[in-house]
Amino acid sequence: MAVPKRKTTPSKRGMRRSADALTAPAYMEDKETGELHRPHHIDLKTGMYRGRQVLEAKDDI
């Protein structure tokens, strides 16, 4: 049976628990279309990033 050799320090315990406080991802509204997308990511509906066309726009099916 596995037993810890030493007591876990409060610092190590806190480092392990640091990811528990992560927040939900933020979303931005596109100024032209009103679509929501992640900040610093390409808007896949329009293919625009920072006012430039970087991808071809997705066609609606």
N, CA, C and O atoms as a Tripos MOL2 file, in Angstrom:
@<TRIPOS>MOLECULE
protein
  244   243    61     0     0
PROTEIN
NO_CHARGES

@<TRIPOS>ATOM
      1 N           0.8400   -1.1770    0.0000 N.3       1 MET1
      2 CA          0.0000    0.0000    0.0000 C.3       1 MET1
      3 C           0.8910    1.2480    0.0000 C.2       1 MET1
      4 O           1.8350    1.3460    0.7830 O.2       1 MET1
      5 N           0.5770    2.2020   -0.8900 N.am      2 ALA2
      6 CA          1.3850    3.4100   -1.0140 C.3       2 ALA2
      7 C           1.0510    4.3990    0.0920 C.2       2 ALA2
      8 O          -0.1120    4.7160    0.3400 O.2       2 ALA2
      9 N           2.0950    4.8750    0.7440 N.am      3 VAL3
     10 CA          1.9380    5.8460    1.8220 C.3       3 VAL3
     11 C           2.9070    6.9950    1.5530 C.2       3 VAL3
     12 O           4.0790    6.7450    1.2690 O.2       3 VAL3
     13 N           2.4510    8.2550    1.6330 N.am      4 PRO4
     14 CA          3.3670    9.3800    1.4060 C.3       4 PRO4
     15 C           4.5140    9.3690    2.4150 C.2       4 PRO4
     16 O           4.3050    9.1510    3.6080 O.2       4 PRO4
     17 N           5.7330    9.6100    1.9150 N.am      5 LYS5
     18 CA          6.9010    9.5920    2.7840 C.3       5 LYS5
     19 C           6.9920   10.8660    3.6300 C.2       5 LYS5
     20 O           7.4450   10.8380    4.7740 O.2       5 LYS5
     21 N           6.5460   11.9960    3.0340 N.am      6 ARG6
     22 CA          6.6300   13.2730    3.7410 C.3       6 ARG6
     23 C           5.2900   14.0060    3.6530 C.2       6 ARG6
     24 O           4.4700   13.7330    2.7760 O.2       6 ARG6
     25 N           5.0900   14.9350    4.5760 N.am      7 LYS7
     26 CA          3.8880   15.7610    4.5660 C.3       7 LYS7
     27 C           3.9440   16.7190    3.3700 C.2       7 LYS7
     28 O           4.9950   17.2900    3.0770 O.2       7 LYS7
     29 N           2.8200   16.8920    2.6890 N.am      8 THR8
     30 CA          2.7410   17.8520    1.5940 C.3       8 THR8
     31 C           2.6840   19.2590    2.1800 C.2       8 THR8
     32 O           1.8250   19.5600    3.0090 O.2       8 THR8
     33 N           3.5970   20.1110    1.7460 N.am      9 THR9
     34 CA          3.6480   21.4750    2.2740 C.3       9 THR9
     35 C           2.4730   22.2940    1.7460 C.2       9 THR9
     36 O           1.9200   21.9780    0.6930 O.2       9 THR9
     37 N           2.0910   23.3450    2.4730 N.am     10 PRO10
     38 CA          1.0040   24.2010    1.9830 C.3      10 PRO10
     39 C           1.3100   24.8090    0.6170 C.2      10 PRO10
     40 O           0.4000   25.0270   -0.1840 O.2      10 PRO10
     41 N           2.5830   25.0840    0.3470 N.am     11 SER11
     42 CA          2.9630   25.6490   -0.9470 C.3      11 SER11
     43 C           2.6760   24.6600   -2.0700 C.2      11 SER11
     44 O           2.0660   25.0250   -3.0750 O.2      11 SER11
     45 N           3.1050   23.4230   -1.9100 N.am     12 LYS12
     46 CA          2.8730   22.3990   -2.9320 C.3      12 LYS12
     47 C           1.3800   22.1170   -3.0800 C.2      12 LYS12
     48 O           0.8950   21.9150   -4.1940 O.2      12 LYS12
     49 N           0.6630   22.1020   -1.9850 N.am     13 ARG13
     50 CA         -0.7770   21.8740   -2.0230 C.3      13 ARG13
     51 C          -1.4640   22.9970   -2.8000 C.2      13 ARG13
     52 O          -2.3700   22.7510   -3.5960 O.2      13 ARG13
     53 N          -1.0180   24.2350   -2.5550 N.am     14 GLY14
     54 CA         -1.5890   25.3790   -3.2620 C.3      14 GLY14
     55 C          -1.2820   25.3500   -4.7430 C.2      14 GLY14
     56 O          -2.1310   25.7030   -5.5610 O.2      14 GLY14
     57 N          -0.0580   24.9280   -5.1030 N.am     15 MET15
     58 CA          0.3040   24.8180   -6.5190 C.3      15 MET15
     59 C          -0.5710   23.7800   -7.2180 C.2      15 MET15
     60 O          -0.9750   23.9760   -8.3640 O.2      15 MET15
     61 N          -0.8580   22.6990   -6.5420 N.am     16 ARG16
     62 CA         -1.6920   21.6530   -7.1200 C.3      16 ARG16
     63 C          -3.1210   22.1510   -7.3220 C.2      16 ARG16
     64 O          -3.7750   21.7920   -8.3010 O.2      16 ARG16
     65 N          -3.6020   22.9790   -6.3930 N.am     17 ARG17
     66 CA         -4.9810   23.4660   -6.4520 C.3      17 ARG17
     67 C          -5.1480   24.7270   -7.3000 C.2      17 ARG17
     68 O          -6.2690   25.2110   -7.4620 O.2      17 ARG17
     69 N          -4.0660   25.2620   -7.8380 N.am     18 SER18
     70 CA         -4.1440   26.5350   -8.5530 C.3      18 SER18
     71 C          -5.0460   26.4540   -9.7820 C.2      18 SER18
     72 O          -5.6670   27.4500  -10.1530 O.2      18 SER18
     73 N          -5.1280   25.2930  -10.4130 N.am     19 ALA19
     74 CA         -5.9530   25.1590  -11.6120 C.3      19 ALA19
     75 C          -7.4330   25.1160  -11.2840 C.2      19 ALA19
     76 O          -8.2630   25.2450  -12.1850 O.2      19 ALA19
     77 N          -7.7890   24.9380  -10.0150 N.am     20 ASP20
     78 CA         -9.1990   24.8840   -9.6470 C.3      20 ASP20
     79 C          -9.8770   26.2420   -9.8030 C.2      20 ASP20
     80 O         -11.1010   26.3110   -9.9150 O.2      20 ASP20
     81 N          -9.1010   27.3170   -9.8110 N.am     21 ALA21
     82 CA         -9.6710   28.6550   -9.8670 C.3      21 ALA21
     83 C          -9.7700   29.1930  -11.2900 C.2      21 ALA21
     84 O         -10.0040   30.3870  -11.4740 O.2      21 ALA21
     85 N          -9.5970   28.3410  -12.3020 N.am     22 LEU22
     86 CA         -9.6700   28.8100  -13.6840 C.3      22 LEU22
     87 C         -11.0840   29.3040  -13.9970 C.2      22 LEU22
     88 O         -12.0700   28.7420  -13.5200 O.2      22 LEU22
     89 N         -11.1660   30.3600  -14.8010 N.am     23 THR23
     90 CA        -12.4550   30.9380  -15.1560 C.3      23 THR23
     91 C         -12.8980   30.4340  -16.5240 C.2      23 THR23
     92 O         -12.1110   29.8460  -17.2660 O.2      23 THR23
     93 N         -14.1350   30.6660  -16.8410 N.am     24 ALA24
     94 CA        -14.6690   30.2860  -18.1480 C.3      24 ALA24
     95 C         -14.0220   31.1510  -19.2290 C.2      24 ALA24
     96 O         -13.6900   32.3070  -18.9670 O.2      24 ALA24
     97 N         -13.8380   30.6200  -20.4280 N.am     25 PRO25
     98 CA        -13.2060   31.4000  -21.4950 C.3      25 PRO25
     99 C         -14.0480   32.6130  -21.8860 C.2      25 PRO25
    100 O         -15.2780   32.5560  -21.8820 O.2      25 PRO25
    101 N         -13.3750   33.7000  -22.2200 N.am     26 ALA26
    102 CA        -14.0460   34.9440  -22.5960 C.3      26 ALA26
    103 C         -14.4060   34.9060  -24.0820 C.2      26 ALA26
    104 O         -13.7370   34.2420  -24.8740 O.2      26 ALA26
    105 N         -15.4480   35.6100  -24.4430 N.am     27 TYR27
    106 CA        -15.8640   35.7240  -25.8310 C.3      27 TYR27
    107 C         -16.0540   37.1880  -26.1680 C.2      27 TYR27
    108 O         -16.4720   37.9820  -25.3250 O.2      27 TYR27
    109 N         -15.7390   37.5450  -27.4220 N.am     28 MET28
    110 CA        -15.9090   38.9070  -27.9120 C.3      28 MET28
    111 C         -16.9840   38.9200  -28.9880 C.2      28 MET28
    112 O         -17.1790   37.9350  -29.6990 O.2      28 MET28
    113 N         -17.6670   40.0260  -29.0960 N.am     29 GLU29
    114 CA        -18.6730   40.1650  -30.1470 C.3      29 GLU29
    115 C         -18.0400   40.8570  -31.3440 C.2      29 GLU29
    116 O         -17.3880   41.8910  -31.1970 O.2      29 GLU29
    117 N         -18.2310   40.2860  -32.5310 N.am     30 ASP30
    118 CA        -17.6950   40.8850  -33.7490 C.3      30 ASP30
    119 C         -18.4260   42.1900  -34.0270 C.2      30 ASP30
    120 O         -19.6500   42.2510  -33.9150 O.2      30 ASP30
    121 N         -17.6840   43.2360  -34.3900 N.am     31 LYS31
    122 CA        -18.2830   44.5500  -34.5780 C.3      31 LYS31
    123 C         -19.2270   44.5880  -35.7740 C.2      31 LYS31
    124 O         -20.2380   45.2890  -35.7450 O.2      31 LYS31
    125 N         -18.9030   43.8350  -36.8280 N.am     32 GLU32
    126 CA        -19.7050   43.8990  -38.0470 C.3      32 GLU32
    127 C         -20.8680   42.9070  -38.0490 C.2      32 GLU32
    128 O         -21.9940   43.2650  -38.3950 O.2      32 GLU32
    129 N         -20.5920   41.6570  -37.6620 N.am     33 THR33
    130 CA        -21.6210   40.6150  -37.7680 C.3      33 THR33
    131 C         -22.3490   40.3590  -36.4570 C.2      33 THR33
    132 O         -23.4720   39.8550  -36.4780 O.2      33 THR33
    133 N         -21.7520   40.6880  -35.3240 N.am     34 GLY34
    134 CA        -22.3730   40.4170  -34.0390 C.3      34 GLY34
    135 C         -22.1410   39.0040  -33.5480 C.2      34 GLY34
    136 O         -22.6720   38.6190  -32.5060 O.2      34 GLY34
    137 N         -21.3530   38.2160  -34.2830 N.am     35 GLU35
    138 CA        -21.0510   36.8420  -33.8860 C.3      35 GLU35
    139 C         -20.0650   36.8410  -32.7210 C.2      35 GLU35
    140 O         -19.2200   37.7300  -32.6150 O.2      35 GLU35
    141 N         -20.1770   35.8450  -31.8520 N.am     36 LEU36
    142 CA        -19.2370   35.6990  -30.7380 C.3      36 LEU36
    143 C         -18.0520   34.8480  -31.1710 C.2      36 LEU36
    144 O         -18.2210   33.8360  -31.8520 O.2      36 LEU36
    145 N         -16.8490   35.2610  -30.7720 N.am     37 HIS37
    146 CA        -15.6460   34.4710  -31.0250 C.3      37 HIS37
    147 C         -14.6400   34.7420  -29.9290 C.2      37 HIS37
    148 O         -14.7370   35.7440  -29.2200 O.2      37 HIS37
    149 N         -13.6690   33.8480  -29.7880 N.am     38 ARG38
    150 CA        -12.6370   34.0010  -28.7650 C.3      38 ARG38
    151 C         -11.7240   35.1670  -29.1240 C.2      38 ARG38
    152 O         -11.4570   35.3850  -30.3060 O.2      38 ARG38
    153 N         -11.2370   35.9240  -28.1410 N.am     39 PRO39
    154 CA        -10.2970   37.0010  -28.4440 C.3      39 PRO39
    155 C          -8.9910   36.4300  -28.9950 C.2      39 PRO39
    156 O          -8.5470   35.3650  -28.5670 O.2      39 PRO39
    157 N          -8.3880   37.1280  -29.9280 N.am     40 HIS40
    158 CA         -7.1350   36.7370  -30.5750 C.3      40 HIS40
    159 C          -7.2860   35.4540  -31.3860 C.2      40 HIS40
    160 O          -6.3030   34.7460  -31.6070 O.2      40 HIS40
    161 N          -8.5080   35.1440  -31.8360 N.am     41 HIS41
    162 CA         -8.7570   34.0010  -32.6990 C.3      41 HIS41
    163 C          -9.5060   34.4810  -33.9360 C.2      41 HIS41
    164 O         -10.1680   35.5180  -33.9120 O.2      41 HIS41
    165 N          -9.3950   33.7230  -35.0010 N.am     42 ILE42
    166 CA        -10.0800   34.0530  -36.2440 C.3      42 ILE42
    167 C         -11.5700   33.7850  -36.0880 C.2      42 ILE42
    168 O         -11.9690   32.7840  -35.4920 O.2      42 ILE42
    169 N         -12.3920   34.6860  -36.6290 N.am     43 ASP43
    170 CA        -13.8330   34.4580  -36.6780 C.3      43 ASP43
    171 C         -14.0890   33.5260  -37.8570 C.2      43 ASP43
    172 O         -13.9580   33.9380  -39.0090 O.2      43 ASP43
    173 N         -14.4540   32.2750  -37.5810 N.am     44 LEU44
    174 CA        -14.5730   31.2710  -38.6360 C.3      44 LEU44
    175 C         -15.7570   31.5240  -39.5710 C.2      44 LEU44
    176 O         -15.7370   31.0690  -40.7150 O.2      44 LEU44
    177 N         -16.7680   32.2270  -39.1200 N.am     45 LYS45
    178 CA        -17.9130   32.5170  -40.0020 C.3      45 LYS45
    179 C         -17.5110   33.4620  -41.1260 C.2      45 LYS45
    180 O         -17.8720   33.2480  -42.2830 O.2      45 LYS45
    181 N         -16.7550   34.5160  -40.7810 N.am     46 THR46
    182 CA        -16.3900   35.5200  -41.7760 C.3      46 THR46
    183 C         -14.9710   35.3490  -42.2920 C.2      46 THR46
    184 O         -14.6540   35.8230  -43.3830 O.2      46 THR46
    185 N         -14.1110   34.6830  -41.5340 N.am     47 GLY47
    186 CA        -12.7130   34.5230  -41.9360 C.3      47 GLY47
    187 C         -11.8810   35.7590  -41.6590 C.2      47 GLY47
    188 O         -10.7770   35.8890  -42.1890 O.2      47 GLY47
    189 N         -12.3880   36.6690  -40.8390 N.am     48 MET48
    190 CA        -11.6740   37.9190  -40.5590 C.3      48 MET48
    191 C         -10.8800   37.8060  -39.2610 C.2      48 MET48
    192 O         -11.2910   37.1230  -38.3230 O.2      48 MET48
    193 N          -9.7310   38.4920  -39.2240 N.am     49 TYR49
    194 CA         -8.9340   38.6110  -38.0060 C.3      49 TYR49
    195 C          -8.3320   39.9960  -37.9890 C.2      49 TYR49
    196 O          -7.5820   40.3610  -38.8940 O.2      49 TYR49
    197 N          -8.6520   40.7670  -36.9720 N.am     50 ARG50
    198 CA         -8.1620   42.1360  -36.8010 C.3      50 ARG50
    199 C          -8.4120   42.9930  -38.0370 C.2      50 ARG50
    200 O          -7.5500   43.7670  -38.4520 O.2      50 ARG50
    201 N          -9.6060   42.8460  -38.6230 N.am     51 GLY51
    202 CA         -9.9880   43.6760  -39.7600 C.3      51 GLY51
    203 C          -9.4470   43.2090  -41.0960 C.2      51 GLY51
    204 O          -9.6710   43.8740  -42.1070 O.2      51 GLY51
    205 N          -8.7440   42.0900  -41.1360 N.am     52 ARG52
    206 CA         -8.1910   41.5680  -42.3930 C.3      52 ARG52
    207 C          -8.8420   40.2350  -42.7260 C.2      52 ARG52
    208 O          -9.1870   39.4640  -41.8300 O.2      52 ARG52
    209 N          -9.0100   39.9670  -44.0130 N.am     53 GLN53
    210 CA         -9.5430   38.6840  -44.4640 C.3      53 GLN53
    211 C          -8.3800   37.6830  -44.5140 C.2      53 GLN53
    212 O          -7.4740   37.8290  -45.3340 O.2      53 GLN53
    213 N          -8.4010   36.6720  -43.6420 N.am     54 VAL54
    214 CA         -7.3050   35.7060  -43.5960 C.3      54 VAL54
    215 C          -7.7500   34.3210  -44.0670 C.2      54 VAL54
    216 O          -6.9170   33.5150  -44.4800 O.2      54 VAL54
    217 N          -9.0470   34.0370  -44.0110 N.am     55 LEU55
    218 CA         -9.5860   32.7750  -44.5130 C.3      55 LEU55
    219 C         -10.7800   33.0760  -45.4010 C.2      55 LEU55
    220 O         -11.3910   34.1410  -45.3120 O.2      55 LEU55
    221 N         -11.1000   32.1080  -46.2650 N.am     56 GLU56
    222 CA        -12.3190   32.2640  -47.0390 C.3      56 GLU56
    223 C         -13.5140   32.0620  -46.1110 C.2      56 GLU56
    224 O         -13.4890   31.2150  -45.2190 O.2      56 GLU56
    225 N         -14.5540   32.8520  -46.3370 N.am     57 ALA57
    226 CA        -15.7480   32.7720  -45.4780 C.3      57 ALA57
    227 C         -16.4130   31.4190  -45.6510 C.2      57 ALA57
    228 O         -16.4320   30.8600  -46.7470 O.2      57 ALA57
    229 N         -16.9580   30.8970  -44.5590 N.am     58 LYS58
    230 CA        -17.6690   29.6170  -44.5810 C.3      58 LYS58
    231 C         -19.0180   29.8030  -45.2590 C.2      58 LYS58
    232 O         -19.7410   30.7480  -44.9420 O.2      58 LYS58
    233 N         -19.3630   28.9290  -46.1760 N.am     59 ASP59
    234 CA        -20.6680   29.0110  -46.8270 C.3      59 ASP59
    235 C         -21.7170   28.3760  -45.9430 C.2      59 ASP59
    236 O         -21.4710   27.3400  -45.3260 O.2      59 ASP59
    237 N         -22.9020   28.9970  -45.8760 N.am     60 ASP60
    238 CA        -24.0030   28.4110  -45.0960 C.3      60 ASP60
    239 C         -24.6190   27.2760  -45.9000 C.2      60 ASP60
    240 O         -24.8870   27.4070  -47.0940 O.2      60 ASP60
    241 N         -24.8360   26.1610  -45.2160 N.am     61 ILE61
    242 CA        -25.3940   24.9770  -45.8990 C.3      61 ILE61
    243 C         -26.8830   24.9150  -45.6770 C.2      61 ILE61
    244 O         -27.5420   23.9970  -46.1660 O.2      61 ILE61
@<TRIPOS>BOND
     1     1     2 1
     2     2     3 1
     3     3     4 2
     4     3     5 am
     5     5     6 1
     6     6     7 1
     7     7     8 2
     8     7     9 am
     9     9    10 1
    10    10    11 1
    11    11    12 2
    12    11    13 am
    13    13    14 1
    14    14    15 1
    15    15    16 2
    16    15    17 am
    17    17    18 1
    18    18    19 1
    19    19    20 2
    20    19    21 am
    21    21    22 1
    22    22    23 1
    23    23    24 2
    24    23    25 am
    25    25    26 1
    26    26    27 1
    27    27    28 2
    28    27    29 am
    29    29    30 1
    30    30    31 1
    31    31    32 2
    32    31    33 am
    33    33    34 1
    34    34    35 1
    35    35    36 2
    36    35    37 am
    37    37    38 1
    38    38    39 1
    39    39    40 2
    40    39    41 am
    41    41    42 1
    42    42    43 1
    43    43    44 2
    44    43    45 am
    45    45    46 1
    46    46    47 1
    47    47    48 2
    48    47    49 am
    49    49    50 1
    50    50    51 1
    51    51    52 2
    52    51    53 am
    53    53    54 1
    54    54    55 1
    55    55    56 2
    56    55    57 am
    57    57    58 1
    58    58    59 1
    59    59    60 2
    60    59    61 am
    61    61    62 1
    62    62    63 1
    63    63    64 2
    64    63    65 am
    65    65    66 1
    66    66    67 1
    67    67    68 2
    68    67    69 am
    69    69    70 1
    70    70    71 1
    71    71    72 2
    72    71    73 am
    73    73    74 1
    74    74    75 1
    75    75    76 2
    76    75    77 am
    77    77    78 1
    78    78    79 1
    79    79    80 2
    80    79    81 am
    81    81    82 1
    82    82    83 1
    83    83    84 2
    84    83    85 am
    85    85    86 1
    86    86    87 1
    87    87    88 2
    88    87    89 am
    89    89    90 1
    90    90    91 1
    91    91    92 2
    92    91    93 am
    93    93    94 1
    94    94    95 1
    95    95    96 2
    96    95    97 am
    97    97    98 1
    98    98    99 1
    99    99   100 2
   100    99   101 am
   101   101   102 1
   102   102   103 1
   103   103   104 2
   104   103   105 am
   105   105   106 1
   106   106   107 1
   107   107   108 2
   108   107   109 am
   109   109   110 1
   110   110   111 1
   111   111   112 2
   112   111   113 am
   113   113   114 1
   114   114   115 1
   115   115   116 2
   116   115   117 am
   117   117   118 1
   118   118   119 1
   119   119   120 2
   120   119   121 am
   121   121   122 1
   122   122   123 1
   123   123   124 2
   124   123   125 am
   125   125   126 1
   126   126   127 1
   127   127   128 2
   128   127   129 am
   129   129   130 1
   130   130   131 1
   131   131   132 2
   132   131   133 am
   133   133   134 1
   134   134   135 1
   135   135   136 2
   136   135   137 am
   137   137   138 1
   138   138   139 1
   139   139   140 2
   140   139   141 am
   141   141   142 1
   142   142   143 1
   143   143   144 2
   144   143   145 am
   145   145   146 1
   146   146   147 1
   147   147   148 2
   148   147   149 am
   149   149   150 1
   150   150   151 1
   151   151   152 2
   152   151   153 am
   153   153   154 1
   154   154   155 1
   155   155   156 2
   156   155   157 am
   157   157   158 1
   158   158   159 1
   159   159   160 2
   160   159   161 am
   161   161   162 1
   162   162   163 1
   163   163   164 2
   164   163   165 am
   165   165   166 1
   166   166   167 1
   167   167   168 2
   168   167   169 am
   169   169   170 1
   170   170   171 1
   171   171   172 2
   172   171   173 am
   173   173   174 1
   174   174   175 1
   175   175   176 2
   176   175   177 am
   177   177   178 1
   178   178   179 1
   179   179   180 2
   180   179   181 am
   181   181   182 1
   182   182   183 1
   183   183   184 2
   184   183   185 am
   185   185   186 1
   186   186   187 1
   187   187   188 2
   188   187   189 am
   189   189   190 1
   190   190   191 1
   191   191   192 2
   192   191   193 am
   193   193   194 1
   194   194   195 1
   195   195   196 2
   196   195   197 am
   197   197   198 1
   198   198   199 1
   199   199   200 2
   200   199   201 am
   201   201   202 1
   202   202   203 1
   203   203   204 2
   204   203   205 am
   205   205   206 1
   206   206   207 1
   207   207   208 2
   208   207   209 am
   209   209   210 1
   210   210   211 1
   211   211   212 2
   212   211   213 am
   213   213   214 1
   214   214   215 1
   215   215   216 2
   216   215   217 am
   217   217   218 1
   218   218   219 1
   219   219   220 2
   220   219   221 am
   221   221   222 1
   222   222   223 1
   223   223   224 2
   224   223   225 am
   225   225   226 1
   226   226   227 1
   227   227   228 2
   228   227   229 am
   229   229   230 1
   230   230   231 1
   231   231   232 2
   232   231   233 am
   233   233   234 1
   234   234   235 1
   235   235   236 2
   236   235   237 am
   237   237   238 1
   238   238   239 1
   239   239   240 2
   240   239   241 am
   241   241   242 1
   242   242   243 1
   243   243   244 2
@<TRIPOS>SUBSTRUCTURE
     1 MET1         2 RESIDUE 1 A MET
     2 ALA2         6 RESIDUE 1 A ALA
     3 VAL3        10 RESIDUE 1 A VAL
     4 PRO4        14 RESIDUE 1 A PRO
     5 LYS5        18 RESIDUE 1 A LYS
     6 ARG6        22 RESIDUE 1 A ARG
     7 LYS7        26 RESIDUE 1 A LYS
     8 THR8        30 RESIDUE 1 A THR
     9 THR9        34 RESIDUE 1 A THR
    10 PRO10       38 RESIDUE 1 A PRO
    11 SER11       42 RESIDUE 1 A SER
    12 LYS12       46 RESIDUE 1 A LYS
    13 ARG13       50 RESIDUE 1 A ARG
    14 GLY14       54 RESIDUE 1 A GLY
    15 MET15       58 RESIDUE 1 A MET
    16 ARG16       62 RESIDUE 1 A ARG
    17 ARG17       66 RESIDUE 1 A ARG
    18 SER18       70 RESIDUE 1 A SER
    19 ALA19       74 RESIDUE 1 A ALA
    20 ASP20       78 RESIDUE 1 A ASP
    21 ALA21       82 RESIDUE 1 A ALA
    22 LEU22       86 RESIDUE 1 A LEU
    23 THR23       90 RESIDUE 1 A THR
    24 ALA24       94 RESIDUE 1 A ALA
    25 PRO25       98 RESIDUE 1 A PRO
    26 ALA26      102 RESIDUE 1 A ALA
    27 TYR27      106 RESIDUE 1 A TYR
    28 MET28      110 RESIDUE 1 A MET
    29 GLU29      114 RESIDUE 1 A GLU
    30 ASP30      118 RESIDUE 1 A ASP
    31 LYS31      122 RESIDUE 1 A LYS
    32 GLU32      126 RESIDUE 1 A GLU
    33 THR33      130 RESIDUE 1 A THR
    34 GLY34      134 RESIDUE 1 A GLY
    35 GLU35      138 RESIDUE 1 A GLU
    36 LEU36      142 RESIDUE 1 A LEU
    37 HIS37      146 RESIDUE 1 A HIS
    38 ARG38      150 RESIDUE 1 A ARG
    39 PRO39      154 RESIDUE 1 A PRO
    40 HIS40      158 RESIDUE 1 A HIS
    41 HIS41      162 RESIDUE 1 A HIS
    42 ILE42      166 RESIDUE 1 A ILE
    43 ASP43      170 RESIDUE 1 A ASP
    44 LEU44      174 RESIDUE 1 A LEU
    45 LYS45      178 RESIDUE 1 A LYS
    46 THR46      182 RESIDUE 1 A THR
    47 GLY47      186 RESIDUE 1 A GLY
    48 MET48      190 RESIDUE 1 A MET
    49 TYR49      194 RESIDUE 1 A TYR
    50 ARG50      198 RESIDUE 1 A ARG
    51 GLY51      202 RESIDUE 1 A GLY
    52 ARG52      206 RESIDUE 1 A ARG
    53 GLN53      210 RESIDUE 1 A GLN
    54 VAL54      214 RESIDUE 1 A VAL
    55 LEU55      218 RESIDUE 1 A LEU
    56 GLU56      222 RESIDUE 1 A GLU
    57 ALA57      226 RESIDUE 1 A ALA
    58 LYS58      230 RESIDUE 1 A LYS
    59 ASP59      234 RESIDUE 1 A ASP
    60 ASP60      238 RESIDUE 1 A ASP
    61 ILE61      242 RESIDUE 1 A ILE
